[in-house]
Amino acid sequence: QLSKKSFIIVDVRPIVEFRAGHIVGAINIALENLSSGAPGIDTSKQVVVYDRNPERSREAAIRLQADGFKVFELSGGIAVWVAMKLPVGI
């Protein structure tokens, strides 16, 4: 079970998309920037990644797992989050 203190939400979309709307509390690290590790992410935390494109979130998960993180993908990404009328920040 995840608690807010044990995980971090990472939006791997480009910054323009992140600024248009994102999960409240998420940080933005574009997929392209994950190639050099995960800057600013506490390695003791579990990571939840999402994108609008499942292939991109899967690639992000693979990269983060290779860096030693325990990673979960948000099924359906931001589209499902919005469709469920869950909180979105801008």
Buried (B, 14 or more C-beta within 10 A) or exposed (E): EEEEEEBBBBBBBBEEBBEEEBBEEBEBBBBEEBEEBBEEBEEEBBBBBBBBBBEBBEBBBEBBEEBEBEBBBBEBBBEEBBEEEEEBEE
